[in-house]
Amino acid sequence: MSLGAILLLSAALFTIGVLGVILRRNAIVILMAVEVMLNAANLALVAFARQHASPDGHVVAFFVMTVAAAEAAVGLGIVIAVFRLRKSVDVDSLNRMKW
């Protein structure tokens, strides 16, 4: 596959992730959209690393996956805590810090 095709796929995935964050109201769907955006960035990093025959992009992609896993765990923990208190994960109802 050419670099342009891979970057086009990465851009499409990133756009889908941005649209998911902007248009959805469910906190779990928003977290999944953020994960899609991180995976799109990883795809671009690996594509550039392959193009330049350097392992640096693969190393950075590994660290991004680690941070994404931690973000998913913490985010899901927060969503579960909010659901237990509010009985909803609708982000529009969470616009105030009042419980």
N, C-alpha and C positions, 0 to 999 in steps of 0.2 A: 504494500500500500504506500502511496506517496504521502509526503509530509502534509501537503495541502488537504488531502482527503481526511487525514487524521485530525488536523486542526479544525476542519469544517465540522466534523463529528463532535469534537470537543466544544466548539462554539455553540452547536445546537444543544448539547446537553446542558451547558451553562445557561443558555437562554431558557430552557425548560425549567431549570432550577430557580432562576430569578422570577419567572412567571408564577411558579408554585409558591414562592415566598410572598409575592405581591398580592396574588389573587385569592389565596386560601385563607380560611379562618381557623382551621383546626391546627392546634399546636403540633401534633404528631406529624401531620402532613408537611408543615413548615420545616420541622427538623429533617424529614426525609428529603425535602427540596434542597436544604443546605448540604446534605450529604451528596446529592447529585452534583451540586456545584463544586464541591471539593474533589469528587471523582473526575469531573471535567478538567479541573486544573491538573490533577495527577496525570491524566491522559496526555495533556499538552507537554508536561514536564518530561514524561517518558519518550514522547515523540521527538522532542528536541534533543534529548540525550542520545537517542538512537541515531539521529541525523548527524550529530557531531562525534559519535563514537566515544562518548564520555560516560562513565558510571555516575557522575555527579547528580544527574537528574533522577536516576533510580534511587539514590540515597535520600534525596530531598523528598521524593514521592513516598518513600517508606516512612519518613518522619511525618509527612502530612497525613498518611493513613493512621499513624499512632495518635496524632492530635484529633483526628476525626472520630476515632473510637472513644477517646476520652470525652469529647464533646457530646457524642451520642449518649454515653452513660450518664453524664451529669445532666444533660438536657432531659432525658427520659425520667430521671429521678425527680427533677423539678416539676415536670408535667404530672407525674404520679402524685406528688405532694399537693399540687394545685387541684387536681381532680378530687382528691380526698376531702379537701376543704370546700370546694365550690360545686362539685358534682358536674363539672363541665370543663372542657379544654378549649372552649371558644375564646380566641385571643381578643375579640372585641369586648368581651365582658371582663377582661383582665386589664383594661386600660387605666384603671385606678388602683392605687396601692391599698385602698381600704379593703378589709376582709369582711 
